[in-house]
Amino acid sequence: MDPVSEARALVDELFPEALYALLGGSVAAGRRTPTSDLDILVVVDGLAAPYRESLRRHDWPVELLVHSQTSFGAWLERDFGSRQPVLARLCAEGIVLADRSGGRLEALREELRGRLERGPGAPHDAALGRARYVLSDLLDDLAGVTDPGERAFIEWNVVEEAARLALSLGGRWQGGGKWLLRELRAHDPDLAQALLKARETPGELAAVAAGVLERAGGRLWEGYRADGDVFHRPLRHVTPEDLSGATAQSAGMRRLAAVSDATTGSRRLWMGQTHVAPATRSADHHHGESETAIYVVSGRPVFVFLEDGGERRIETGPGDYVFVPPFVPHREENPDPEQEAVVVIARSTQEAIVVDLPDLRMR
C-alpha cells in the first residue's frame, strides 16, 4: 500500500472521530527515503491530553502527533516563537487524510501559509549581536584547533551557526538537522552548497562563514558585551491601589493584576486577585499553558472540572489552596448568596491567559 493510503487507513482505524488529520514530513514533501516514517498530525475534539507516539504499521514506521484544538494552537505558537514552525509546516503543507472540521481546517491552513510566507522577521539587535559573537568565537577556535576530533565538531558548529545567521538575516525560519539544510537551500542555495563543500576544509569554511559575518556587520568578539547583571534590580512594591483591571477577564469574575509584565516587568510570573460576586459563577475556561495556584482569602468558592466524564466539585474555604494544571477546563462558583469570594492567584506565565469555553469539555 502506498504511504498516503496507509496513513489514511491508520487514521480511519485509530481515530474515526478525528476532527482532521494530515500527513507531513519527507513523505508528503516528495523526499521519501527507505527509512522515512509517516509523520501524522491528528486533531481530536475533546482529547484530554496531547501526546506523541511512535509505532509500526505494516512495516511503516509511524510518528503520531495527537492534539486537541487547544493544545495544537498552543504548540503552533510555541514553534513560531522558537522560529522553527515544524507543526505549522506539517499542517499548511501536508496531505489531508481526514477533515470533519466544516471548513475550519482549510481556513487554518490558509492562515498558516500566510504566516510561513511572511517569515519571523529580522532578528532584534541583541540576538544578532549574540549570533555574530558566537560565530566569531567559533572561527577563532577553528583557526587554533589541533585535535582532529575537536576540529570535526567545531567545523560542524561553524556550518550550523553560519546557516542560522544567514537565515536570520534573511528573515527566514530555522530548522533542525536536515530541515536546517532544507531551509537554507530554499533561501540561499549557493551558500548551502558552499558550506557543504567547505565543511571539512578549515580554510575554505572560515572564508565562507566570514562572508556571512560580513553581511551581518562583521566579526564581533572584542568589545562584545551582554548584560548579565540580575543582582541589582530594584524590588517593586504593589499596593491595593496599584492593582490593575487591564487583564484577561471571564464572565462572572473580576480579575485584578498585581504582579505582571505591565505592572512590575515580571517575565515568567503573573499574580493577582480574583473576585467572584455572591450567588454567581464564572464562565467555563482554561488558562492555556499556565500552571495556576490559587489561595482562598475569603468566602467559600467552589472549583468545578470534569473527571471521568462527570463534573467534580472542590469546595474550599479561607486558607485553602487549589492547583489548576495547564489547559484543564474549569470554572469558579460562589454559592454564597451574600458574601463575595476573593482568591489570590499565581500563574507560571507572565500574563493571564484566559480562554473562555462553551462548556467544560476539552476542545
C-alpha positions, 0 to 999 in steps of 0.5 A: 500500500502506498504511504498516503493510503496507509496513513489514511487507513491508520487514521480511519482505524485509530481515530474515526472521530478525528476532527482532521488529520494530515500527513507531513514530513519527507513523505508528503514533501516528495523526499521519501527515503527507505527509512522515512516514517509517516509523520501524522498530525491528528486533531481530536475534539475533546482529547484530554491530553496531547501526546506523541507516539511512535509505532509500526504499521505494516512495516511503516514506521509511524510518528503520531502527533495527537492534539486537541484544538487547544493544545495544537494552537498552543504548540503552533505558537510555541514553534513560531516563537522558537522560529522553527514552525515544524507543526505549522509546516506539517499542517499548511503543507501536508496531505489531508487524510481526514477533515470533519472540521466544516471548513475550519481546517482549510481556513487554518491552513490558509492562515498558516501559509500566510504566516510561513510566507511572511517569515519571523522577521529580522532578528532584534539587535541583541540576538544578532549581536549574540549570533555574530559573537558566537560565530566569531568565537567559533572561527577563532577556535577553528583557526587554533584547533589541533585535535582532529576530533575537536576540529570535526565538531567545531567545523560542524558548529561553524556550518550550523551557526553560519546557516542560522545567521544567514537565515536570520538575516534573511528573515527566514525560519530555522530548522533542525538537522536536515530541515536546517539544510532544507531551509537554507537551500530554499533561501540561499542555495549557493551558500548551502552548497558552499558550506557543504563543500567547505565543511571539512576544509578549515580554510575554505569554511572560515572564508565562507562563514566570514562572508556571512559575518560580513553581511551581518556587520562583521566579526564581533568578539572584542568589545562584545558585551551582554548584560548579565547583571540580575543582582541589582534590580530594584524590588517593586512594591504593589499596593491595593491601589496599584492593582490593575483591571487591564487583564484577561477577564471571564464572565462572572469574575473580576480579575485584578493584576498585581504582579505582571509584565505591565505592572512590575516587568515580571517575565515568567510570573503573573499574580493577582486577585480574583473576585467572584460576586455572591450567588454567581459563577464564572464562565467555563475556561482554561488558562492555556499553558499556565500552571495556576495556584490559587489561595482562598482569602475569603468566602467559600468558592467552589472549583468545578472540572470534569473527571471521568466524564462527570463534573467534580466539585472542590469546595474550599474555604479561607486558607485553602489552596487549589492547583489548576494544571495547564489547559484543564477546563474549569470554572469558579462558583460562589454559592454564597448568596451574600458574601463575595469570594476573593482568591489570590492567584499565581500563574507560571506565565507572565500574563493571564491567559484566559480562554473562555469555553462553551462548556467544560469539555476539552476542545 
